[in-house]
Amino acid sequence: MPLPSAGDVRPMMETTLLSPAVQRKDVERVCREAAHYGFAAVCVCLSWIETAAELLKGTDVRAVAAVDFPFGATPFSFKADAVRWAAERGAREVNVAVSLAPLLAGDKLSVRKELQTIRQAVPDIPLKAVLETSNLSDAEIIMAVRCAEISRFEFVAGGTGFFGPTALPAASVLCSAAPSSMKVAAAGDYKSVKQITPLAAIGVTRILSSSPVSLLGLDPIPDEEKPAES
């Protein structure tokens, strides 16, 4: 199977900016980079989604809100409210960390109820069910994908990126389990293009990275010059 090039991967990139220390200038920078290089999306915490949505207006880059990162342990009624709140403030996609405990317990009904409640809150925008695949068996990953499919989620993602990158074997399980209508995302602190092109080759269509510009070997975009004071 031929590996995609860095140019092929560029439209798959989703910049993640999820540190609690983020400043407006950081959001402005990643939005400029994403628009300049043709990345797919910029994912930010809820507090910055309105800003990102405004900055990306008129571009093809999607403003994405992260909900309940990184643990996914908030009651799902709270998650549904947060997803709705993000959509009302301009999010064009939402990444939702799925509760780990019911997955580990094999409680399929609880997982389905969580995802369906979230789907009902925002019926019209794409959702990612974010799974910490490093903590799950293949059978648990497959169960989660089936629940996301039934709940009409558009994506499943192999991790928040906080607990290591989505490994190739886990991504392979996701791609095998996902129906043709569902997209697969991988996330993590990948260090080189060589790490992500195999993911693209097996069917991953979105790569979440906190530093896609350096990852792809691209030149940083200079800060916008301020007008000279008269």
N, CA and C atoms as a LAMMPS dump frame, in Angstrom:
ITEM: TIMESTEP
0
ITEM: NUMBER OF ATOMS
690
ITEM: BOX BOUNDS ff ff ff
-5.0000000000000000e+02 5.0000000000000000e+02
-5.0000000000000000e+02 5.0000000000000000e+02
-5.0000000000000000e+02 5.0000000000000000e+02
ITEM: ATOMS id mol type element x y z
1 1 1 N 0.841 -1.191 0
2 1 2 C 0 0 0
3 1 3 C 0.884 1.252 0
4 2 1 N 0.742 2.16 -0.994
5 2 2 C 1.589 3.35 -1.032
6 2 3 C 1.26 4.311 0.11
7 3 1 N 2.301 4.916 0.658
8 3 2 C 2.094 5.877 1.741
9 3 3 C 1.782 7.252 1.173
10 4 1 N 0.833 7.977 1.776
11 4 2 C 0.567 9.347 1.341
12 4 3 C 1.768 10.245 1.606
13 5 1 N 1.857 11.321 0.87
14 5 2 C 2.917 12.298 1.086
15 5 3 C 2.482 13.306 2.14
16 6 1 N 3.429 14.161 2.553
17 6 2 C 3.086 15.222 3.505
18 6 3 C 2.021 16.141 2.921
19 7 1 N 2.09 16.373 1.616
20 7 2 C 1.081 17.207 0.968
21 7 3 C -0.296 16.578 1.008
22 8 1 N -0.343 15.25 0.9
23 8 2 C -1.624 14.551 0.978
24 8 3 C -2.221 14.648 2.379
25 9 1 N -1.349 14.665 3.38
26 9 2 C -1.805 14.656 4.768
27 9 3 C -2.266 16.044 5.222
28 10 1 N -1.74 17.085 4.607
29 10 2 C -2.018 18.455 5.078
30 10 3 C -3.518 18.749 5.236
31 11 1 N -4.387 18.395 4.273
32 11 2 C -5.819 18.699 4.434
33 11 3 C -6.508 17.86 5.508
34 12 1 N -5.793 16.902 6.091
35 12 2 C -6.355 16.069 7.141
36 12 3 C -6.057 16.609 8.54
37 13 1 N -5.203 17.617 8.639
38 13 2 C -4.712 18.056 9.942
39 13 3 C -5.751 18.883 10.707
40 14 1 N -5.851 18.603 11.99
41 14 2 C -6.678 19.395 12.899
42 14 3 C -5.785 19.869 14.037
43 15 1 N -5.545 21.168 14.086
44 15 2 C -4.709 21.728 15.151
45 15 3 C -5.466 21.698 16.466
46 16 1 N -4.825 21.174 17.513
47 16 2 C -5.442 21.18 18.839
48 16 3 C -4.733 22.204 19.714
49 17 1 N -5.518 23.061 20.335
50 17 2 C -4.988 24.113 21.205
51 17 3 C -5.774 24.027 22.504
52 18 1 N -5.314 23.178 23.416
53 18 2 C -6.134 22.801 24.569
54 18 3 C -5.482 23.069 25.915
55 19 1 N -4.411 23.831 25.929
56 19 2 C -3.761 24.175 27.195
57 19 3 C -4.612 25.197 27.957
58 20 1 N -4.637 25.114 29.291
59 20 2 C -5.36 26.122 30.077
60 20 3 C -4.701 27.492 30.029
61 21 1 N -3.455 27.564 29.525
62 21 2 C -2.728 28.836 29.471
63 21 3 C -2.86 29.548 28.126
64 22 1 N -3.747 29.073 27.264
65 22 2 C -3.91 29.668 25.937
66 22 3 C -4.329 31.134 26.049
67 23 1 N -3.717 31.967 25.184
68 23 2 C -4.059 33.379 25.074
69 23 3 C -4.662 33.64 23.692
70 24 1 N -5.305 34.785 23.537
71 24 2 C -5.941 35.093 22.259
72 24 3 C -4.929 35.046 21.118
73 25 1 N -3.709 35.523 21.356
74 25 2 C -2.711 35.527 20.289
75 25 3 C -2.399 34.114 19.81
76 26 1 N -2.52 33.126 20.7
77 26 2 C -2.302 31.732 20.318
78 26 3 C -3.412 31.248 19.392
79 27 1 N -4.648 31.608 19.73
80 27 2 C -5.788 31.224 18.889
81 27 3 C -5.667 31.889 17.516
82 28 1 N -5.279 33.16 17.509
83 28 2 C -5.105 33.868 16.239
84 28 3 C -4.037 33.195 15.385
85 29 1 N -2.948 32.793 16.021
86 29 2 C -1.846 32.178 15.27
87 29 3 C -2.271 30.866 14.621
88 30 1 N -2.884 29.973 15.396
89 30 2 C -3.227 28.668 14.826
90 30 3 C -4.322 28.781 13.779
91 31 1 N -5.2 29.759 13.936
92 31 2 C -6.236 29.965 12.92
93 31 3 C -5.618 30.485 11.625
94 32 1 N -4.653 31.4 11.732
95 32 2 C -3.957 31.875 10.528
96 32 3 C -3.215 30.731 9.85
97 33 1 N -2.519 29.924 10.64
98 33 2 C -1.772 28.8 10.078
99 33 3 C -2.704 27.823 9.359
100 34 1 N -3.808 27.504 10.015
101 34 2 C -4.732 26.529 9.436
102 34 3 C -5.319 27.036 8.125
103 35 1 N -5.689 28.311 8.095
104 35 2 C -6.237 28.871 6.863
105 35 3 C -5.172 28.951 5.775
106 36 1 N -3.957 29.33 6.147
107 36 2 C -2.876 29.477 5.172
108 36 3 C -2.487 28.137 4.554
109 37 1 N -2.395 27.116 5.373
110 37 2 C -1.905 25.823 4.897
111 37 3 C -3.023 24.854 4.492
112 38 1 N -4.262 25.266 4.639
113 38 2 C -5.356 24.41 4.214
114 38 3 C -5.607 23.226 5.119
115 39 1 N -5.41 23.413 6.423
116 39 2 C -5.732 22.349 7.366
117 39 3 C -7.249 22.19 7.453
118 40 1 N -7.676 21.071 8.017
119 40 2 C -9.112 20.792 8.096
120 40 3 C -9.8 21.597 9.187
121 41 1 N -9.129 21.765 10.347
122 41 2 C -9.84 22.293 11.503
123 41 3 C -8.882 22.809 12.558
124 42 1 N -9.461 23.58 13.472
125 42 2 C -8.767 24.012 14.689
126 42 3 C -9.665 23.645 15.864
127 43 1 N -9.122 22.894 16.817
128 43 2 C -9.889 22.448 17.98
129 43 3 C -9.435 23.212 19.213
130 44 1 N -10.382 23.851 19.892
131 44 2 C -10.063 24.661 21.069
132 44 3 C -10.996 24.296 22.223
133 45 1 N -10.611 24.744 23.425
134 45 2 C -11.476 24.583 24.591
135 45 3 C -12.743 25.426 24.418
136 46 1 N -13.749 25.125 25.206
137 46 2 C -15.024 25.832 25.089
138 46 3 C -14.87 27.339 25.235
139 47 1 N -13.965 27.769 26.101
140 47 2 C -13.821 29.202 26.348
141 47 3 C -13.335 29.973 25.125
142 48 1 N -12.757 29.26 24.148
143 48 2 C -12.215 29.928 22.962
144 48 3 C -12.991 29.622 21.678
145 49 1 N -14.07 28.858 21.766
146 49 2 C -14.736 28.439 20.527
147 49 3 C -15.367 29.62 19.79
148 50 1 N -15.917 30.571 20.512
149 50 2 C -16.532 31.712 19.834
150 50 3 C -15.479 32.536 19.101
151 51 1 N -14.314 32.708 19.73
152 51 2 C -13.215 33.445 19.098
153 51 3 C -12.73 32.725 17.853
154 52 1 N -12.506 31.417 17.964
155 52 2 C -12.029 30.65 16.815
156 52 3 C -13.035 30.672 15.677
157 53 1 N -14.295 30.545 16.001
158 53 2 C -15.331 30.563 14.969
159 53 3 C -15.332 31.893 14.223
160 54 1 N -15.154 32.974 14.946
161 54 2 C -15.125 34.29 14.312
162 54 3 C -13.888 34.448 13.44
163 55 1 N -12.736 34.011 13.932
164 55 2 C -11.493 34.139 13.179
165 55 3 C -11.503 33.289 11.909
166 56 1 N -12.196 32.162 11.938
167 56 2 C -12.214 31.244 10.795
168 56 3 C -13.39 31.469 9.854
169 57 1 N -14.212 32.455 10.17
170 57 2 C -15.357 32.752 9.31
171 57 3 C -14.86 33.11 7.904
172 58 1 N -15.497 32.553 6.894
173 58 2 C -15.106 32.831 5.513
174 58 3 C -14.013 31.929 4.989
175 59 1 N -13.521 30.999 5.823
176 59 2 C -12.512 30.028 5.385
177 59 3 C -13.16 28.644 5.334
178 60 1 N -12.418 27.678 4.816
179 60 2 C -12.893 26.29 4.81
180 60 3 C -12.497 25.536 6.069
181 61 1 N -11.789 26.201 6.979
182 61 2 C -11.308 25.551 8.207
183 61 3 C -12.44 25.521 9.233
184 62 1 N -12.642 24.368 9.833
185 62 2 C -13.718 24.207 10.803
186 62 3 C -13.266 24.581 12.211
187 63 1 N -14.093 25.323 12.908
188 63 2 C -13.871 25.595 14.33
189 63 3 C -14.476 24.435 15.12
190 64 1 N -13.645 23.759 15.913
191 64 2 C -14.06 22.557 16.637
192 64 3 C -13.936 22.807 18.132
193 65 1 N -14.948 22.417 18.878
194 65 2 C -14.919 22.553 20.339
195 65 3 C -14.597 21.208 20.973
196 66 1 N -13.733 21.218 21.993
197 66 2 C -13.418 20.016 22.77
198 66 3 C -14.289 20.016 24.026
199 67 1 N -15.019 18.949 24.231
200 67 2 C -15.919 18.84 25.382
201 67 3 C -15.468 17.702 26.29
202 68 1 N -15.28 18.031 27.561
203 68 2 C -14.932 17.078 28.623
204 68 3 C -13.576 16.412 28.399
205 69 1 N -12.639 17.158 27.82
206 69 2 C -11.265 16.657 27.688
207 69 3 C -10.53 16.891 28.994
208 70 1 N -9.628 15.997 29.389
209 70 2 C -9.306 14.748 28.696
210 70 3 C -9.994 13.51 29.254
211 71 1 N -10.756 13.638 30.346
212 71 2 C -11.173 12.431 31.066
213 71 3 C -12.524 11.874 30.631
214 72 1 N -13.421 12.716 30.121
215 72 2 C -14.728 12.23 29.705
216 72 3 C -15.591 11.74 30.846
217 73 1 N -15.323 12.206 32.058
218 73 2 C -15.994 11.65 33.235
219 73 3 C -17.189 12.473 33.708
220 74 1 N -17.496 13.56 33.037
221 74 2 C -18.639 14.389 33.412
222 74 3 C -19.944 13.67 33.072
223 75 1 N -20.99 13.808 33.885
224 75 2 C -22.28 13.209 33.528
225 75 3 C -22.716 13.613 32.126
226 76 1 N -23.298 12.668 31.391
227 76 2 C -23.524 12.951 29.979
228 76 3 C -24.574 14.025 29.736
229 77 1 N -25.448 14.296 30.707
230 77 2 C -26.383 15.414 30.534
231 77 3 C -25.627 16.734 30.513
232 78 1 N -24.535 16.831 31.294
233 78 2 C -23.69 18.02 31.27
234 78 3 C -22.981 18.129 29.921
235 79 1 N -22.509 16.992 29.411
236 79 2 C -21.841 16.997 28.112
237 79 3 C -22.796 17.498 27.028
238 80 1 N -24.024 17.021 27.073
239 80 2 C -25.006 17.438 26.066
240 80 3 C -25.223 18.942 26.122
241 81 1 N -25.312 19.495 27.324
242 81 2 C -25.473 20.945 27.463
243 81 3 C -24.258 21.683 26.906
244 82 1 N -23.059 21.149 27.168
245 82 2 C -21.838 21.797 26.683
246 82 3 C -21.754 21.754 25.164
247 83 1 N -22.129 20.63 24.587
248 83 2 C -22.118 20.501 23.124
249 83 3 C -23.098 21.489 22.505
250 84 1 N -24.278 21.602 23.085
251 84 2 C -25.276 22.553 22.574
252 84 3 C -24.761 23.991 22.693
253 85 1 N -24.148 24.289 23.816
254 85 2 C -23.587 25.628 24.05
255 85 3 C -22.535 25.962 22.993
256 86 1 N -21.666 25.003 22.7
257 86 2 C -20.616 25.216 21.702
258 86 3 C -21.209 25.45 20.319
259 87 1 N -22.22 24.669 19.966
260 87 2 C -22.852 24.824 18.653
261 87 3 C -23.501 26.191 18.516
262 88 1 N -24.09 26.67 19.579
263 88 2 C -24.736 27.983 19.552
264 88 3 C -23.73 29.118 19.394
265 89 1 N -22.461 28.836 19.683
266 89 2 C -21.415 29.85 19.597
267 89 3 C -20.468 29.633 18.427
268 90 1 N -20.91 28.868 17.475
269 90 2 C -20.181 28.811 16.212
270 90 3 C -19.382 27.558 15.933
271 91 1 N -19.37 26.584 16.841
272 91 2 C -18.638 25.347 16.563
273 91 3 C -19.235 24.658 15.348
274 92 1 N -18.375 24.241 14.428
275 92 2 C -18.828 23.497 13.254
276 92 3 C -18.623 22.006 13.407
277 93 1 N -17.913 21.603 14.449
278 93 2 C -17.772 20.217 14.862
279 93 3 C -17.536 20.237 16.37
280 94 1 N -17.821 19.115 17.018
281 94 2 C -17.533 18.996 18.449
282 94 3 C -16.882 17.637 18.704
283 95 1 N -15.789 17.665 19.476
284 95 2 C -15.092 16.454 19.901
285 95 3 C -15.485 16.166 21.35
286 96 1 N -16.096 15.009 21.593
287 96 2 C -16.591 14.68 22.923
288 96 3 C -15.844 13.464 23.469
289 97 1 N -15.181 13.636 24.594
290 97 2 C -14.513 12.507 25.241
291 97 3 C -15.561 11.583 25.85
292 98 1 N -15.534 10.321 25.448
293 98 2 C -16.521 9.334 25.887
294 98 3 C -16.131 8.777 27.254
295 99 1 N -17.129 8.578 28.109
296 99 2 C -16.879 8.029 29.444
297 99 3 C -16.175 6.685 29.337
298 100 1 N -15.081 6.536 30.082
299 100 2 C -14.286 5.315 30.01
300 100 3 C -14.877 4.189 30.86
301 101 1 N -15.423 4.515 32.025
302 101 2 C -15.875 3.486 32.964
303 101 3 C -16.901 2.532 32.354
304 102 1 N -17.961 3.019 31.701
305 102 2 C -18.921 2.064 31.127
306 102 3 C -18.335 1.221 30.001
307 103 1 N -17.375 1.774 29.271
308 103 2 C -16.717 0.976 28.236
309 103 3 C -15.949 -0.178 28.86
310 104 1 N -15.215 0.096 29.942
311 104 2 C -14.435 -0.947 30.609
312 104 3 C -15.335 -1.99 31.275
313 105 1 N -16.535 -1.545 31.666
314 105 2 C -17.481 -2.457 32.31
315 105 3 C -18.318 -3.233 31.298
316 106 1 N -18.15 -2.928 30.018
317 106 2 C -18.959 -3.591 28.994
318 106 3 C -20.408 -3.149 29.007
319 107 1 N -20.671 -1.951 29.559
320 107 2 C -22.042 -1.452 29.702
321 107 3 C -22.457 -0.724 28.417
322 108 1 N -22.82 -1.505 27.428
323 108 2 C -23.171 -0.949 26.122
324 108 3 C -24.356 0.01 26.206
325 109 1 N -25.337 -0.3 27.03
326 109 2 C -26.53 0.548 27.121
327 109 3 C -26.181 1.945 27.624
328 110 1 N -25.285 2.023 28.616
329 110 2 C -24.891 3.338 29.139
330 110 3 C -24.129 4.141 28.089
331 111 1 N -23.246 3.477 27.35
332 111 2 C -22.493 4.17 26.31
333 111 3 C -23.449 4.696 25.235
334 112 1 N -24.384 3.862 24.822
335 112 2 C -25.351 4.298 23.803
336 112 3 C -26.201 5.449 24.314
337 113 1 N -26.636 5.385 25.579
338 113 2 C -27.461 6.456 26.13
339 113 3 C -26.699 7.77 26.157
340 114 1 N -25.423 7.7 26.555
341 114 2 C -24.595 8.91 26.567
342 114 3 C -24.499 9.522 25.171
343 115 1 N -24.133 8.706 24.195
344 115 2 C -23.924 9.23 22.842
345 115 3 C -25.225 9.692 22.206
346 116 1 N -26.314 8.992 22.447
347 116 2 C -27.581 9.397 21.869
348 116 3 C -28.096 10.689 22.485
349 117 1 N -27.866 10.876 23.786
350 117 2 C -28.26 12.132 24.436
351 117 3 C -27.5 13.313 23.832
352 118 1 N -26.217 13.109 23.578
353 118 2 C -25.397 14.161 22.969
354 118 3 C -25.85 14.433 21.539
355 119 1 N -26.118 13.371 20.789
356 119 2 C -26.578 13.543 19.405
357 119 3 C -27.885 14.316 19.344
358 120 1 N -28.807 14.019 20.242
359 120 2 C -30.094 14.703 20.268
360 120 3 C -29.942 16.186 20.581
361 121 1 N -28.892 16.521 21.343
362 121 2 C -28.674 17.927 21.704
363 121 3 C -28.277 18.761 20.491
364 122 1 N -27.541 18.151 19.556
365 122 2 C -27.093 18.873 18.354
366 122 3 C -27.273 17.959 17.14
367 123 1 N -28.458 17.909 16.582
368 123 2 C -28.714 16.964 15.49
369 123 3 C -28.054 17.319 14.17
370 124 1 N -27.53 18.544 14.045
371 124 2 C -27.141 19.014 12.718
372 124 3 C -25.66 19.319 12.529
373 125 1 N -24.794 19.035 13.506
374 125 2 C -23.376 19.28 13.281
375 125 3 C -22.581 18.004 13.547
376 126 1 N -21.435 17.838 12.869
377 126 2 C -20.643 16.612 13.043
378 126 3 C -20.094 16.484 14.463
379 127 1 N -20.101 15.252 14.946
380 127 2 C -19.594 14.934 16.274
381 127 3 C -18.522 13.856 16.176
382 128 1 N -17.496 13.988 17.014
383 128 2 C -16.493 12.937 17.159
384 128 3 C -16.67 12.275 18.525
385 129 1 N -16.78 10.965 18.55
386 129 2 C -16.726 10.201 19.786
387 129 3 C -15.257 9.887 20.043
388 130 1 N -14.692 10.49 21.071
389 130 2 C -13.254 10.383 21.323
390 130 3 C -13.017 9.298 22.376
391 131 1 N -12.296 8.262 21.973
392 131 2 C -12.055 7.092 22.81
393 131 3 C -10.583 7.029 23.198
394 132 1 N -10.296 6.778 24.462
395 132 2 C -8.9 6.575 24.86
396 132 3 C -8.527 5.126 24.549
397 133 1 N -8.176 4.882 23.31
398 133 2 C -7.951 3.511 22.86
399 133 3 C -6.777 2.843 23.566
400 134 1 N -5.858 3.628 24.125
401 134 2 C -4.724 3.024 24.837
402 134 3 C -5.185 2.288 26.085
403 135 1 N -6.402 2.591 26.56
404 135 2 C -6.948 1.94 27.755
405 135 3 C -7.988 0.866 27.427
406 136 1 N -8.228 0.618 26.152
407 136 2 C -9.315 -0.266 25.748
408 136 3 C -8.793 -1.483 24.988
409 137 1 N -9.485 -2.599 25.153
410 137 2 C -9.198 -3.783 24.347
411 137 3 C -9.819 -3.607 22.961
412 138 1 N -9.445 -4.468 22.038
413 138 2 C -10.038 -4.413 20.707
414 138 3 C -11.551 -4.575 20.776
415 139 1 N -12.022 -5.488 21.616
416 139 2 C -13.463 -5.713 21.735
417 139 3 C -14.171 -4.474 22.28
418 140 1 N -13.538 -3.778 23.223
419 140 2 C -14.144 -2.563 23.785
420 140 3 C -14.155 -1.441 22.756
421 141 1 N -13.113 -1.352 21.948
422 141 2 C -13.087 -0.349 20.875
423 141 3 C -14.214 -0.62 19.881
424 142 1 N -14.369 -1.862 19.504
425 142 2 C -15.419 -2.213 18.539
426 142 3 C -16.804 -1.91 19.104
427 143 1 N -17.013 -2.225 20.382
428 143 2 C -18.29 -1.905 21.01
429 143 3 C -18.568 -0.404 20.96
430 144 1 N -17.546 0.407 21.266
431 144 2 C -17.713 1.854 21.257
432 144 3 C -18.039 2.367 19.861
433 145 1 N -17.375 1.82 18.859
434 145 2 C -17.654 2.239 17.479
435 145 3 C -19.097 1.906 17.102
436 146 1 N -19.563 0.732 17.494
437 146 2 C -20.948 0.357 17.193
438 146 3 C -21.934 1.319 17.865
439 147 1 N -21.642 1.695 19.099
440 147 2 C -22.513 2.649 19.801
441 147 3 C -22.509 4.006 19.108
442 148 1 N -21.338 4.442 18.652
443 148 2 C -21.251 5.716 17.933
444 148 3 C -21.994 5.65 16.606
445 149 1 N -21.914 4.511 15.942
446 149 2 C -22.634 4.343 14.676
447 149 3 C -24.139 4.436 14.893
448 150 1 N -24.639 3.718 15.886
449 150 2 C -26.071 3.736 16.18
450 150 3 C -26.525 5.143 16.561
451 151 1 N -25.653 5.886 17.208
452 151 2 C -25.994 7.247 17.662
453 151 3 C -25.755 8.301 16.591
454 152 1 N -25.346 7.868 15.412
455 152 2 C -25.172 8.745 14.244
456 152 3 C -24.052 9.782 14.445
457 153 1 N -22.964 9.346 15.07
458 153 2 C -21.773 10.192 15.132
459 153 3 C -21.034 10.073 13.799
460 154 1 N -20.479 11.194 13.357
461 154 2 C -19.778 11.194 12.077
462 154 3 C -18.348 10.673 12.175
463 155 1 N -17.729 10.808 13.361
464 155 2 C -16.331 10.413 13.562
465 155 3 C -16.202 9.529 14.798
466 156 1 N -15.199 8.677 14.784
467 156 2 C -14.635 8.131 16.018
468 156 3 C -13.158 8.511 16.024
469 157 1 N -12.653 8.881 17.196
470 157 2 C -11.256 9.292 17.313
471 157 3 C -10.57 8.397 18.33
472 158 1 N -9.282 8.137 18.092
473 158 2 C -8.546 7.175 18.909
474 158 3 C -7.909 7.727 20.155
475 159 1 N -8.278 8.935 20.581
476 159 2 C -7.725 9.473 21.821
477 159 3 C -7.835 10.984 21.863
478 160 1 N -7.684 11.532 23.063
479 160 2 C -7.673 12.985 23.22
480 160 3 C -6.307 13.569 22.904
481 161 1 N -5.274 12.721 22.909
482 161 2 C -3.912 13.194 22.739
483 161 3 C -3.202 13.45 24.051
484 162 1 N -3.932 13.416 25.162
485 162 2 C -3.333 13.698 26.47
486 162 3 C -2.612 12.487 27.046
487 163 1 N -2.927 11.294 26.561
488 163 2 C -2.368 10.072 27.14
489 163 3 C -1.605 9.264 26.105
490 164 1 N -0.903 9.978 25.249
491 164 2 C -0.132 9.318 24.212
492 164 3 C -0.879 9.286 22.894
493 165 1 N -0.145 9.078 21.811
494 165 2 C -0.765 9.101 20.488
495 165 3 C -1.59 7.851 20.212
496 166 1 N -2.536 7.977 19.31
497 166 2 C -3.274 6.819 18.82
498 166 3 C -2.302 5.906 18.085
499 167 1 N -2.146 4.693 18.568
500 167 2 C -1.202 3.753 17.975
501 167 3 C -1.785 3.163 16.692
502 168 1 N -0.899 2.742 15.814
503 168 2 C -1.337 2.186 14.53
504 168 3 C -2.256 0.975 14.709
505 169 1 N -1.959 0.018 15.619
506 169 2 C -2.885 -1.11 15.781
507 169 3 C -4.288 -0.686 16.211
508 170 1 N -4.377 0.288 17.133
509 170 2 C -5.69 0.764 17.57
510 170 3 C -6.414 1.468 16.43
511 171 1 N -5.681 2.266 15.667
512 171 2 C -6.284 2.945 14.515
513 171 3 C -6.79 1.925 13.498
514 172 1 N -6.063 0.837 13.345
515 172 2 C -6.484 -0.213 12.426
516 172 3 C -7.801 -0.84 12.87
517 173 1 N -7.942 -1.063 14.186
518 173 2 C -9.199 -1.604 14.709
519 173 3 C -10.344 -0.624 14.461
520 174 1 N -10.099 0.659 14.712
521 174 2 C -11.122 1.673 14.461
522 174 3 C -11.555 1.676 12.997
523 175 1 N -10.575 1.656 12.105
524 175 2 C -10.887 1.698 10.672
525 175 3 C -11.636 0.449 10.228
526 176 1 N -11.295 -0.688 10.808
527 176 2 C -11.973 -1.933 10.445
528 176 3 C -13.401 -1.973 10.972
529 177 1 N -13.609 -1.405 12.176
530 177 2 C -14.929 -1.457 12.801
531 177 3 C -15.874 -0.388 12.281
532 178 1 N -15.339 0.734 11.849
533 178 2 C -16.186 1.851 11.431
534 178 3 C -16.867 1.553 10.102
535 179 1 N -18.15 1.882 9.969
536 179 2 C -18.822 1.721 8.684
537 179 3 C -18.298 2.743 7.68
538 180 1 N -18.631 2.561 6.429
539 180 2 C -18.129 3.472 5.391
540 180 3 C -18.611 4.898 5.587
541 181 1 N -19.734 5.07 6.298
542 181 2 C -20.28 6.408 6.525
543 181 3 C -19.566 7.164 7.642
544 182 1 N -18.694 6.482 8.398
545 182 2 C -18.041 7.089 9.56
546 182 3 C -16.565 7.32 9.283
547 183 1 N -16.069 8.481 9.681
548 183 2 C -14.664 8.814 9.525
549 183 3 C -13.905 8.491 10.804
550 184 1 N -12.608 8.264 10.643
551 184 2 C -11.753 7.906 11.776
552 184 3 C -10.681 8.966 11.96
553 185 1 N -10.473 9.365 13.209
554 185 2 C -9.441 10.345 13.548
555 185 3 C -8.433 9.717 14.495
556 186 1 N -7.213 10.219 14.428
557 186 2 C -6.15 9.82 15.357
558 186 3 C -5.581 11.089 15.976
559 187 1 N -5.078 10.967 17.195
560 187 2 C -4.585 12.151 17.906
561 187 3 C -3.321 11.821 18.673
562 188 1 N -2.469 12.841 18.836
563 188 2 C -1.305 12.646 19.685
564 188 3 C -0.142 13.523 19.293
565 189 1 N 0.886 13.443 20.092
566 189 2 C 2.088 14.25 19.889
567 189 3 C 3.029 13.526 18.92
568 190 1 N 2.573 13.397 17.685
569 190 2 C 3.397 12.74 16.668
570 190 3 C 4.598 13.627 16.347
571 191 1 N 5.738 12.979 16.099
572 191 2 C 6.984 13.718 15.937
573 191 3 C 7.425 13.877 14.484
574 192 1 N 6.893 13.056 13.583
575 192 2 C 7.348 13.128 12.197
576 192 3 C 6.254 12.667 11.258
577 193 1 N 6.395 13.047 10.003
578 193 2 C 5.446 12.627 8.98
579 193 3 C 5.43 11.109 8.857
580 194 1 N 6.584 10.483 9.114
581 194 2 C 6.66 9.023 9.007
582 194 3 C 5.71 8.33 9.979
583 195 1 N 5.365 9.001 11.079
584 195 2 C 4.443 8.407 12.038
585 195 3 C 2.996 8.509 11.603
586 196 1 N 2.661 9.516 10.825
587 196 2 C 1.247 9.725 10.502
588 196 3 C 0.847 9.221 9.122
589 197 1 N 1.801 9.101 8.197
590 197 2 C 1.41 8.619 6.872
591 197 3 C 0.885 7.174 6.897
592 198 1 N 1.418 6.272 7.74
593 198 2 C 0.784 4.938 7.81
594 198 3 C -0.662 4.999 8.302
595 199 1 N -0.96 5.941 9.208
596 199 2 C -2.334 6.109 9.677
597 199 3 C -3.25 6.498 8.518
598 200 1 N -2.778 7.434 7.707
599 200 2 C -3.571 7.844 6.541
600 200 3 C -3.738 6.7 5.559
601 201 1 N -2.706 5.888 5.425
602 201 2 C -2.744 4.791 4.457
603 201 3 C -3.793 3.741 4.82
604 202 1 N -4.052 3.534 6.121
605 202 2 C -5.021 2.506 6.51
606 202 3 C -6.448 3.039 6.596
607 203 1 N -6.635 4.363 6.418
608 203 2 C -7.99 4.886 6.395
609 203 3 C -8.315 6.004 7.354
610 204 1 N -7.372 6.416 8.195
611 204 2 C -7.595 7.583 9.062
612 204 3 C -7.73 8.824 8.186
613 205 1 N -8.735 9.633 8.451
614 205 2 C -8.979 10.81 7.614
615 205 3 C -8.788 12.136 8.336
616 206 1 N -8.521 12.095 9.647
617 206 2 C -8.252 13.329 10.392
618 206 3 C -7.149 13.038 11.409
619 207 1 N -6.146 13.908 11.445
620 207 2 C -5.032 13.791 12.383
621 207 3 C -5.057 14.999 13.3
622 208 1 N -5.224 14.772 14.611
623 208 2 C -5.235 15.854 15.58
624 208 3 C -3.837 16.011 16.152
625 209 1 N -3.306 17.229 16.056
626 209 2 C -1.935 17.49 16.5
627 209 3 C -1.848 18.888 17.077
628 210 1 N -1.051 19.032 18.134
629 210 2 C -0.852 20.359 18.72
630 210 3 C 0.173 21.179 17.954
631 211 1 N 0.915 20.538 17.049
632 211 2 C 1.959 21.264 16.309
633 211 3 C 2.055 20.771 14.865
634 212 1 N 0.992 20.889 14.091
635 212 2 C 1.019 20.35 12.73
636 212 3 C 2.007 21.055 11.814
637 213 1 N 2.29 22.318 12.063
638 213 2 C 3.22 23.052 11.193
639 213 3 C 4.613 22.444 11.289
640 214 1 N 5.116 22.259 12.51
641 214 2 C 6.438 21.652 12.658
642 214 3 C 6.41 20.175 12.279
643 215 1 N 5.322 19.484 12.572
644 215 2 C 5.202 18.07 12.233
645 215 3 C 5.375 17.839 10.738
646 216 1 N 4.782 18.72 9.926
647 216 2 C 4.844 18.575 8.472
648 216 3 C 6.04 19.298 7.857
649 217 1 N 6.861 19.926 8.69
650 217 2 C 8.044 20.613 8.19
651 217 3 C 7.722 21.888 7.438
652 218 1 N 6.647 22.567 7.835
653 218 2 C 6.229 23.792 7.162
654 218 3 C 6.848 25.005 7.858
655 219 1 N 6.912 26.11 7.139
656 219 2 C 7.447 27.347 7.713
657 219 3 C 6.393 28.012 8.581
658 220 1 N 6.761 28.447 9.78
659 220 2 C 5.799 29.165 10.625
660 220 3 C 5.312 30.433 9.928
661 221 1 N 4.06 30.772 10.188
662 221 2 C 3.494 32.004 9.638
663 221 3 C 3.9 33.157 10.551
664 222 1 N 4.491 34.221 9.998
665 222 2 C 4.895 35.337 10.861
666 222 3 C 3.692 36.021 11.483
667 223 1 N 3.91 36.604 12.654
668 223 2 C 2.839 37.369 13.302
669 223 3 C 2.437 38.518 12.416
670 224 1 N 1.14 38.836 12.467
671 224 2 C 0.652 39.97 11.687
672 224 3 C 1.271 41.255 12.235
673 225 1 N 1.708 42.097 11.316
674 225 2 C 2.325 43.357 11.734
675 225 3 C 1.24 44.33 12.213
676 226 1 N 1.528 44.993 13.304
677 226 2 C 0.604 46.018 13.796
678 226 3 C 0.835 47.309 13.015
679 227 1 N -0.222 48.057 12.733
680 227 2 C -0.056 49.325 12.02
681 227 3 C 0.795 50.295 12.836
682 228 1 N 1.625 51.036 12.134
683 228 2 C 2.487 51.998 12.815
684 228 3 C 1.66 53.106 13.443
685 229 1 N 2.08 53.513 14.624
686 229 2 C 1.355 54.593 15.297
687 229 3 C 1.744 55.933 14.668
688 230 1 N 0.764 56.782 14.496
689 230 2 C 1.02 58.087 13.892
690 230 3 C 1.48 59.075 14.962
